[in-house]
Amino acid sequence: MPIAALLASASLTSGAAYAAPTTPVGGEALGSRGLVAPPGVKKPPKTKATSYVVADVTTGEVLAAKDAHGRYLPASTLKTLTAVTLIPKLDKDRTIRPSQNACNQEGSAVGLSVKAKYKIDDLFNGLMMSSGNDAAMALAEINGGLDKTMRDMNAEAKRLQAYDTVAKTPSGLDKPGQSSSAYDLALIARAGLANPEFRRYISTKTADFPAPKGKHYEISNHNKLLWRYEGMIGVKNGWTSKALGSFVGAATRGGHTIVVSIMRHEGGFWDEVAQLLDWGFEVRGRTTAIGKLVDPLPVARPAPQPAGSAPVTKVTPAVQPPLLGTAASKQTDSSRTVGMAVIGGGLLFGLVWLGFGIRRRRRGSRS
């Protein structure tokens, strides 16, 4: 399936606009819907996933792929984009009380209550460990609301060059028009792995989570490979009846990190993902890459002014009485003297005329 080459460019909150390319991101070979494997090494193990990518996070080399840019429903793997977008924006030590709307989100939940207070740090744990749709909505509301968060997430996807990704919800719950690809999930995960806070959330196995009345309960990470696979860092799994199974995960061995992303898997995928990770560690550095995980685009900055030019400053003029800001400001000392004499003479004449009128009215009232 072709990538989102026909998507319109997206305007970012910083003012930058990034246009989608007309060729497959990461290399021409990644535009294929079939299996693309490197020469000179054994083929990657089989998987029931409709789409997948195996890549070296350290070098960015894509080692194998199948329908890398196929656009599918991401389910909760979209929460990786939510985290990548919001972690830099929100103060993890800030304490909030969630709305009833956030607490009532359908699907998987970490168990938010309007009667409890949470640090944003807790919410990110709930998002990435327990796949809490309630935590996703609470974070979106803290960020300024659902609409703003969707704009921010889609802008971040374009900055990362994840052009197959269209976010409609912060949780990944199915919604018409929402999509991602195995390539994009690997790309987004790679960006997240560069953030220490993101790595901490995805690699935490268990944590205490706040409850009403100052109590706590334990939550655990849904990523089963954290307990099964040597060197597993984590990332995110997802499932809905329409999306089927999806997963993106990364592990580190010998100073190198391999990421595997899969989409539309009909059954249990944990063993297949482990085998793909093993294969990636085995062949990396021994063959030619079939593509590349591209780097994020730079954020556009305002163009510098030419040297020697005066900065443009918008000045709001002060409100002044009529004439005093124009003609009066141009008066000389002599003109001011003449003006004062004229004004004084006029006032004297007015007083004389007023007194004359009062005397006439008094005479008339007596007749």
Summary of the structure (lengths in Angstrom):
residues: 367
radius of gyration: 33.4
end to end distance: 109.6
largest distance: 130.3
contacts: 1194
relative contact order: 0.17
helix: 36%
strand: 18%
